[in-house]
């Protein structure tokens, strides 16, 4: 055992951990560690009066401060450069600049040996929460090529020293079988699923899509308190509750995980489904950020909490395509993190950013600053290599639009050219797969309503103009470095563009204020396949395969005519599903195909061979449906016949009772007791009309 006493000339000392004032008899502390900071001096043995206190006041001393009190604000930083006295001050300035971002540093200690620092230091913060924040953010910080910090809490050393030298087998945890989490992909008819919320949120159902009518998979009352959300690959269904989030999955939709976050309102998944982000406006403190929490989906553990300055733009965190990185905007600063939740870099003066859907490349733009032009930068991570920088002038605003595969990036630039009035829009098209990332420009002088890339292709569509003269233009990005205008349709009733997930087909929709006008377009030859209307439609949702599209009128936006209609991709209406106070429909996403591009090309090449099998299956399905309909009708007729026979039998059994009640008069037939009938004729005046015939002579 080692005993330490704080060096002090006064009779009273102030504790650095709790700011309490104690007499010098309380300065002795028993520790098992190697080193203490803050002016402690080792002594050989405790004084006799302290042992006396231990014997006489055992019950009182049981309430004394714990060993970790006062040192739980201390961190140990390892892999620090070893420097001499001439460079020590510079090192201290660098260390202070890095670690003061997490809180106020009250004490620093740099151990030395042989005239150089030992390569590790001790820092004491004003509060334990600041120390925890420093460990979370600075552990793994790369100072230079030779030095990467390893940061730990000082109290962790006691924890690690008490670990037994003998290995103990971990306690075996019971296996929880949630069933096949991707069972819906094994449907022999390849039917996709979707969730709906109706009865003003009181009921939630999961259905399989069928051309004739939806097939109920699961339906529950009060399954969620607000809305639901599918994970990106369709593995989990998230439901919202006052106390937090619940994840459901498997064939019977069992509860898989819970995340306790009081008053949660918003949720977002990482693309890999490993992490989930929740937001609540109720739980947040200065020292313990709880507004935004990142959770581990598999373990249910909280990874880290964040403060939230503004939740108007959700999701606040945007993820890279593989979930290895995520980023957020805070006061014109772009902060990039590497999972598991470790800060990687920060970039100042950024107004907007977006991740590539196919690579770990982040695009961001910085506005003009005096004589320095605005610029769009493409940065690759984790190397932070800037693969392309584009300078822009007279910029008002920029919007970043990635193509689904990350093959192209469109930067929509609104600018005011010198000497002119009004805003001109340029589309800066970055060709990401070509050497040195060349950029093409398309200029449009009309106001832009909507822009959308073809998901799996090289076309994009633009809605432009002013109502009632709204036009839609289709462009083709060619391999020869040119962008060609394919077709323009004028006078369209549309304010939104919805591409099929597989490309080629799209729906031009005039939602809400445009009364639900719909136009189904085939962009291979730019033909209008059909023009239709779903009055007051508020949402359009394509299924993952691109075969079906749903239009709906949500009770959340319109209180009457709440329903969802199912269409084919060609615009042929299949179903009108009316649900009481229908609120929301979401298709269940599909995970990426396991087939390679070569295998997909081979299947497309032999599609005629497969189509014969599918056509035969469709005919069998139709005949099966017809047979099922006939069998159902026969069953209903047989049930009616049995019911009628039972009713007639009961009617005959009750005949004596009816005769008794009617005094022996048989009233079962209309012509019964004809002999007892009496005929009576009644005449009464109805109307009198005098018609003159004129002079008959």
Long-range contacts (C-beta under 8 A, 24 or more apart in sequence): 1-30, 1-32, 2-30, 2-31, 2-32, 2-42, 3-28, 3-29, 3-30, 3-42, 3-43, 3-44, 3-45, 3-46, 4-28, 4-29, 4-31, 4-36, 4-40, 4-41, 4-42, 4-43, 5-29, 5-40, 5-41, 5-43, 6-38, 6-39, 6-40, 6-41, 7-39, 7-40, 7-41, 8-39, 15-65, 15-69, 15-70, 16-70, 16-106, 16-107, 16-124, 17-65, 17-69, 17-70, 17-71, 17-72, 17-73, 18-65, 18-69, 18-70, 25-49, 25-50, 25-53, 29-67, 30-67, 31-67, 32-67, 32-158, 32-161, 33-154, 33-157, 33-158, 33-161, 34-157, 35-111, 35-122, 36-71, 37-74, 37-107, 37-109, 37-122, 37-124, 38-70, 38-107, 38-124, 67-158, 68-155, 68-158, 71-154, 71-155, 72-128, 72-131, 72-153, 72-154, 72-155, 73-106, 73-124, 73-125, 73-126, 73-127, 73-128, 73-130, 73-131, 74-122, 74-123, 74-124, 74-125, 74-131, 74-153, 74-154, 74-155, 75-122, 75-123, 75-125, 75-131, 75-134, 75-135, 75-151, 75-152, 75-153, 75-154, 76-120, 76-121, 76-122, 76-151, 76-152, 76-153, 76-154, 76-157, 77-120, 77-121, 77-122, 77-123, 77-138, 77-149, 77-150, 77-151, 78-119, 78-120, 78-149, 78-150, 78-151, 78-152, 79-119, 79-120, 79-147, 79-148, 79-149, 79-150, 80-117, 80-119, 80-120, 80-121, 80-147, 80-149, 81-117, 81-119, 81-143, 81-146, 81-147, 82-116, 82-117, 82-118, 82-119, 83-116, 83-117, 84-115, 84-116, 85-115, 88-117, 91-117, 94-143, 95-121, 95-123, 98-138, 98-141, 98-143, 99-123, 99-134, 99-138, 101-137, 102-130, 102-133, 102-134, 102-137, 102-138, 103-127, 103-129, 103-130, 103-131, 103-133, 103-134, 104-130, 122-154, 127-287, 129-287, 129-288, 136-304, 136-341, 136-342, 137-342, 137-343, 139-342, 140-342, 141-343, 178-249, 178-250, 178-254, 178-256, 179-249, 179-250, 179-251, 179-252, 179-254, 180-250, 180-251, 181-235, 181-236, 181-249, 181-250, 182-234, 182-235, 182-591, 183-250, 183-251, 184-208, 184-234, 184-588, 185-590, 185-591, 189-621, 190-545, 191-215, 192-543, 192-544, 192-545, 192-548, 192-587, 192-588, 192-590, 193-217, 193-587, 193-588, 194-541, 194-543, 194-550, 194-585, 194-586, 194-587, 194-588, 195-228, 195-230, 195-237, 195-584, 195-585, 195-586, 195-588, 196-564, 196-579, 196-582, 196-583, 196-584, 196-585, 197-224, 197-227, 197-228, 197-582, 197-583, 197-584, 198-555, 198-562, 198-579, 198-580, 198-581, 198-582, 198-583, 199-579, 199-580, 199-581, 200-555, 200-581, 200-583, 201-225, 201-226, 201-227, 201-583, 204-228, 204-239, 206-237, 206-253, 206-588, 209-543, 209-548, 209-566, 211-574, 212-575, 212-625, 213-575, 214-575, 214-577, 218-252, 218-253, 226-265, 227-583, 227-584, 228-584, 228-586, 229-267, 229-269, 229-586, 230-586, 230-587, 230-588, 230-589, 231-269, 231-273, 231-589, 232-269, 232-270, 232-271, 232-273, 232-589, 233-273, 233-589, 233-590, 233-591, 233-592, 234-588, 234-589, 234-590, 234-591, 235-273, 235-591, 236-269, 236-273, 236-297, 238-267, 238-269, 238-276, 240-264, 240-265, 240-267, 244-278, 245-276, 245-278, 247-276, 247-297, 257-297, 257-298, 257-300, 258-300, 259-293, 259-295, 259-300, 261-290, 261-293, 265-311, 266-311, 266-314, 266-315, 268-314, 268-315, 268-317, 269-297, 270-319, 270-323, 270-326, 270-339, 271-319, 271-320, 271-321, 271-322, 271-323, 272-322, 272-323, 273-297, 273-323, 274-298, 274-323, 274-339, 275-303, 275-323, 275-339, 277-315, 277-316, 277-317, 279-308, 279-311, 279-314, 279-316, 281-308, 281-311, 284-308, 292-316, 292-317, 294-341, 296-340, 303-340, 303-341, 304-341, 318-353, 318-354, 318-355, 319-355, 320-355, 320-356, 320-360, 320-362, 320-381, 321-355, 321-356, 321-357, 321-358, 321-359, 321-360, 321-406, 322-360, 324-360, 325-355, 325-360, 325-362, 325-381, 325-382, 327-353, 327-355, 327-362, 329-353, 334-364, 336-362, 336-381, 338-381, 338-382, 344-381, 344-382, 345-384, 351-398, 352-398, 352-399, 352-400, 353-400, 354-400, 354-401, 354-402, 355-402, 356-402, 356-406, 356-409, 356-432, 357-402, 357-403, 357-404, 357-405, 357-406, 358-405, 358-406, 358-407, 359-406, 359-432, 361-387, 361-406, 361-432, 363-400, 363-402, 363-409, 363-411, 365-392, 365-398, 365-400, 365-411, 367-395, 368-393, 368-394, 368-395, 374-398, 376-400, 376-411, 376-428, 378-409, 378-430, 378-437, 387-437, 388-430, 388-436, 388-437, 388-439, 390-428, 390-430, 390-439, 392-428, 394-418, 396-423, 399-451, 401-451, 401-452, 401-453, 402-453, 403-453, 403-454, 403-455, 403-458, 403-460, 404-453, 404-455, 404-456, 405-455, 405-456, 406-432, 407-431, 407-432, 407-433, 407-458, 408-432, 408-453, 408-458, 408-477, 410-451, 410-453, 410-460, 412-448, 412-451, 423-447, 427-451, 427-462, 429-477, 429-483, 431-477, 438-481, 440-477, 440-481, 440-482, 440-483, 442-475, 442-483, 446-471, 449-494, 449-495, 450-494, 450-495, 450-496, 450-497, 451-497, 452-497, 452-498, 452-499, 452-506, 453-499, 454-499, 454-503, 454-504, 454-506, 454-523, 455-499, 455-500, 455-501, 455-502, 455-503, 456-501, 456-502, 456-503, 457-503, 457-504, 459-486, 459-503, 459-523, 461-497, 461-499, 461-506, 461-523, 463-492, 463-494, 463-495, 463-496, 463-497, 463-508, 470-494, 470-495, 472-497, 472-508, 474-523, 474-526, 486-523, 486-526, 487-526, 489-519, 489-521, 489-528, 492-519, 493-517, 494-519, 496-540, 498-540, 498-542, 498-549, 499-542, 500-542, 500-546, 500-549, 500-569, 501-542, 501-543, 501-544, 501-545, 501-546, 502-545, 502-546, 503-546, 505-529, 505-546, 505-569, 505-570, 507-540, 507-542, 507-549, 509-537, 509-540, 509-551, 511-537, 511-538, 511-539, 511-540, 512-536, 512-537, 512-538, 512-557, 512-558, 516-551, 516-553, 518-551, 518-571, 520-567, 520-569, 520-570, 520-571, 529-570, 529-571, 530-570, 530-571, 530-572, 531-571, 532-567, 532-571, 532-573, 534-565, 535-561, 536-561, 539-585, 541-585, 541-586, 541-587, 542-587, 543-587, 544-587, 544-588, 544-589, 544-590, 545-590, 548-574, 550-585, 550-587, 552-582, 552-585, 553-582, 554-582, 554-583, 554-584, 555-581, 555-582, 555-583, 556-583, 556-584
